[in-house]
Amino acid sequence: MNSEENKLNNPVWFSLIESHHPYSVDFGDVKCYHPDYCPFGGFTKLDSSEDALDEYSILADNFFVVGDKPNYSNLLRFNKELVCCQMLLRSPIQIEFKEEITSLKAEHKADLLQLVNLVQPGYFRNNTPDLGNYYGIYKGNELVAVTGERMKMNAFTEVSAVVTHPDHTGKGYAKQLVAHTANQIFLANKIPYLHVAESNTGAIRLYEKLGFVIRRKISFWNFMVHKVL
C-alpha cells in the first residue's frame, strides 16, 4: 500500500492539511472541519483529543470523529459508532447515461439542501456544497437526485450525498450520478472513494457493480454535548 493511500485511514486529518485546509479548525494534533461545512474531526495523537474536542464542542454540539475512537471528557456524551465500508474506485465507470445531469451551482443550492436534508438529515450543513462539485437530476422543476464531493486530499476525493427523493427511487438515478461524479473526479486527476454504512447492503452492491471495492472498515464516532437540564 503506498503512502498516499495510507492517508485514507485518517481522511479528515489529511483532507484538512491538504486540499481542504481553508475549512480547518486547528487544534494542533486534532483538526476539525468548521461545522458550517461538515461536522467531522480527526486526530493523530490520542492524548490530545480530549481537550480539543471540548473546544470543538463550543462550535458544534453534535459531531463525528472519523477513524480511531478518541479520548473524550464528561462534557461530551458518546452517542453511537457508525461503522462504514470505505470503498475505492481504480478506473472510470463505463455506463450509458440516460438522464440529463445538471452541474449544481449557487442558484440550485436551496433545492440541494432541501433534498439532502429530507433524505439524510444531520450530515449536510449550509456550506457543505462549497466543499466540492455537486450534480443532480431534475424532473420538471424538482430536483429528484443528487451526488457530490465532500472530503478532498491531494490524491483522493470523496463521493458523498448519494441521495434520491423517496418518490423517485428505483430508476437508476443514483447509479448515473455516482458514475458521473466519479468520472469527473478522475478528470481532475484524483481517485474517487466513498463511505457507506456497512448495514446498507443495497448501496454496497450498487457501488461494487460500478467497480468500487471495499478497502477497509472505518468508524464514525458520534458525540453530543451533555445538555444541562
N, C-alpha and C positions, 0 to 999 in steps of 0.2 A: 504494500500500500504506500503510495507516495505521500510526501509531506503536505501537499495541497489537499488531498482527500482526507487526511487526518484531521483537518480543520473542521470537517463536518461533525466530528464528535463534540464540538463546542460551538455550534453555529451562531449563537447570539454574540458571543465574545468576538469571534473573528469577523463577523459582519460589522461590528461596531468599531473595530480597529482598522477595517479596510473600507469597502465601498460606502457603508452607512455611518461612517464616523460623525458626520454632521448631526445625526439624530441621537447621539450617545449622551447619557447622563453618567458621568465618570466617577467611580468611587475607588479608583486605583485597581486593585485586583478583582473588582466587581464592576461590570458595566451593564447598564440597562438602557433600553430604548426609552426616549421621552414618552410618557404614557399617552400623549396626544396622538402618537403614531402607532405604538404597539406595546402592550403591557408585558414585555419579556425581559428577562435578565439572564446573565451568565457570569461565571466566575472562574478564576484559575487557582485561587488559594482558599481552601475551606475555612481557615481560621479568620479570614477577612469578611466572610459572608454575613455574619450576624449583624454587625454594626451597620454595614452598607445597606442591608435590606430594611433595617429600621429607618434609615434615612430615605430610602426609596419609597417606603410606605407613606411618607408625608405627601408624596406626589401621587401615589397610586394605591388605593385601598384594596385592590384586587388584582393580582398579577401572577405570572408564571416564571419560574426559573427552569431553564432548559438544560438538560444534561444530568450531572450528578446532583444528588439531594444536598441542599445547603444546610449549614447551621442556621438556626433562627431563634429569636428571643421570644419571651412570653407576650410581647406586644403583638405578635402575629399568630394567627391560627392556621395550621396546616389543614387545607380543605380536601384535596384529593390529588392522587397521582394519575395522570393521563398517559398511558403507555402507547407510544406511536411506533409505527414502522417508518423508518427513514428510507426512502426509495430513490434510486439514482437512474438516470437515463444516459446511455452512452452514444446514441446516434439519433438523428432526426426521424420523425414519425412520418411514414408514408401512408396517408389515407385520402379518401375522397372527401372534399369539403363541400357539403351540400347547402350550407346556410351562409348567409351574408354575415360576416363578423365585423363588428364595429370597434375601432380603437377608441376607448372611452377617454374623453377629455373633461375639462373643467365643467362644461355645460351638462355633462352626464352624471356629475358627482352625486346629486341628490337621488337620482334613480339607483345608482350603485349602492349608496349607503342604505337606502330603504330595503333593497332586495337582500343584501348580505345580512343585515340585522334582523330581517324576518326569518331567515333560514338558520343562521349561525350567530345568534346574539351573544355579545360579550367579548368577542375577539377583535372586532373591527372597530376602529376609532375614527374620529372625524378626519384626521390627517393620514390615515393608513394609505389611501390612494396615492399619496405623494411618494411612497417608498418605491414604486415601480410602475410598470405599464399594466393596464387592465384592458380586457377585451370582453365584449358582450354580444349577445344576440337579442335583437328586438323583434317583437311581433306587433305590428302596428306601432303604437306609441309606447308599448310596455316593454321594459327590459325584463327578459324572462330567464336569462342565464348569463353568468359571468365566470371569468377566471383571470387571475393576475399574478403579480410578483410581490413577494414580501422580502424576506432576508436576502441580502446580497453581499457576497465576498468578491475578491478579485477574480476567482475562477469559477464560482458557483452562484446560481440564482435560484431561490426557492419559488416553486409554483404553489400558489395559495388561493384561498377563496374560491374553491370549485363549488359553485352554488347554482342550483336550478330552482326556479319557483315551483312549489308543490303542484300547481295546476299544469305544469309543462314537463314533468319528468317522463322518462322512457322514450324520448325522441332522439337520443344521441347527441344532445347539445353539449353535455359535459365532455364527451369524447372529442368532439371537434374543437372545443375551446382549449382543452388541455393540450391537444396536439399543436394547435396554433401557437399557444403561449410558449410551449417547449421549443418549437422550431424558431420562434423569434429570439429566444434566449441563445440558441446555438448561433444564430446570425450575429449576435453580439459577442461571439467568441467566449461564451461561458457555457457551463454544463448545468442542465436543469436537475433539481431534486425536489422532493416534497415530503411532507409528514402527513400520515393518515393514522387515525386511531386503529390499533390492532383489532378491535372489535368490528370495524367497518369492513367486513369481508367482501361485500359487493364492490366497494370502491377499490379495494386492493386488487380484485380480479380485473377490473377495468384497466387499472394502471399497468398491470402485468401484461395484458393483451396489447397495450400500446408500447411495451418494451421496457418499462421501468422494472428494476429488480430491487428486492429488499437488501439494503446494505447492513442495517442493524436495527435493533430496538432502541428507542431513546425516550426518556421520560420528561414530561412537562409537569412540574410540581407547582400546584396552585396554592397560593397563600392569600389570606384576607386579614385585614386589620381587626383586632378584637374591638368590638363595639362596647362602649360603657353604657350600661342600662340605667 
